[in-house]
Amino acid sequence: MSEIKKVAILGAGAMGAYFASCFAEVPEIETILVADQARAAKLRKDGLIVNGKTYLFKVVVPEEAQTPVDLVLIALKHHQLAGALTGMDKLVGNETLFLSVMNGLESEAIIASKFGNEKVLYAISIGIDAVREGNQITYTKPGKHIFGEAKNYTLSPKVL
């Protein structure tokens, strides 16, 4: 398993924007937002404002992607997931991992059915108070984010 250098985020709501802003603060990581044509144009134009700081992320329409990413972080509403995974093939390589921060455990099964169990890590976020209004996201509590394999007896190379 290689080091995470390129992250794609599906979902630019409260959770997606929170994580995007965190990754953006790490210079060694390229952060990309993934969106359909209409949403991509809006994100490119307006960016996201997280706790008062404006972020102008690279935005990719899945079908137009050029290279795979190391990590796909999914922060969508449940009803958006199946449609959002369509066309993601160009962003997914042999070592791409998926991490869903969506509520519930169904998203991991949906992702695994399309891309394989070996690519999916499980996650839970607790105590984050992020809120989105338009393209402005605010939070005062970043919460705690726990992730790992379905069976976490030891830390796997994917988790590390």
N, C-alpha and C positions, 0 to 999 in steps of 0.2 A: 504494500500500500504506500503510495507516494504522499508527500506533504500537500496540504490544502493550499493552493495558490490562486485558484479561480473559483468564485462562488456565484451561482445564479440563484436569484430569489424570485419565486412565483408568489405574487401577492404583495401589494404595496400599501396595505392597510396598516393598522396600528402595530401588529406584530411584525409584519414583513419590513416595515419602515424602521422599526426599532432595531431589528437584526441587521438590516442593510447599513444603518448608521454606525453600528458597532464594528462591522467588518470594514467599513470605509475608513475607520480610524487606524487600521493596520496597513501601513504602506506596502507591505509585501503581498497583500491579498487584493486581487482585482475583483471588484464587486459589480455584478450586472443584474439589472432588473429584467424580468421576462414578462412580456405583455403582448396582447393582440394589437393590431395596427392602431385602432382608435386610442386605446389607453397608452400605447407607446408614445404617440404624438404628444399627448397631454403631459406625460412624465418628462419627456425631453424638453418641452417648453417651460413647464412650471417647476420641475424638480420636486423634491420633498423637503419640508422644513421640520426638523426634529429638534424639539426643545430650543427653538429659535435659530438653529443653524441650518442654512440651506445646503442641500446636497444635490448636485447634478450628476446623476449616475448614468453610466452607459446603459442604454435600453436596447434589448434585442427582441425582435419578433422571432419565435422559435424556428419557423421554416427558413429564416434568413441567417441562422447561426452558421458560423464558419468552423468553429472548433469546439470540442467537448470541454466541459468544466469538471472540476474535481468534486464539487459539492453542489447539490441542488437542495435549497432550503424551501420548503413549501409552507406558506402561511396564507391559505385561502379559506373561503367558506366552503363547507362540504359540497354544496350543489355545483361549485365551480371546478372541482378537482378533475373529474373525468375529461371534461373539455380542455382543461389546461394541459393535461398530459399529452393530448393529441399534438403531434408535430414536434415533440421534444427530442426526437431521435438524434438530431444533429448536435444537441448539447450533451448527449450521454455517450460516454466512452467506456472502455473496459473497466476502468477503475473509478468511475463516477459513483458517488454515494448520494443517497437521498436521506434527508432528515425532515420529517414533518412536525411542525409545531401546532398543527390543527388540534382542536378538541376531539377527544375520543380516540379509539384505536382502529377504526375502519380505514382510515387513510393509508396506513401502512400496507394493509392487505390489497388495496386498490393499486397502489404504486408497485408492489411486488408482483401483482398479476401481469403488469405490463413490462416491467424491467427486471424482475427476478428478486427473490428473497435476499440473495447475497449482496444486493446493493442498498438495502434498507436498514437504517438504524431507527430505534424507537426513542421518543422524546416526550418530556412533559415540562411545561412551564408553570411555575407557581408564584403567585404574588406580584406579578407585573401589573401595573395600572395604566398601561398605554391606551391613549384615546386618539382617534383621528377625526378631524373636522376639515373636509376638503383635502388639501395637500399638507396640512399642518398636523403634526403628531406631537403629543406631549406625554411625558411620564415623569413621575417623581420617584417611583420604586421600580428598579429594573427587574426585580424578582429573582428567582432561581431557576436555572434551566438544566435539567438532568437528561442525559442521553446515553444510549448503550445498545447492546445487542438484545434480542428477545430473551436470551439466557445469558446473563452476565456473571458467570462464575469466575472468569478472569477477564482482564482487559484485552480485547482482541486488537490486532493491528489496525482494523478499521476504526475502532474507538480511540485508540492512541493517536 
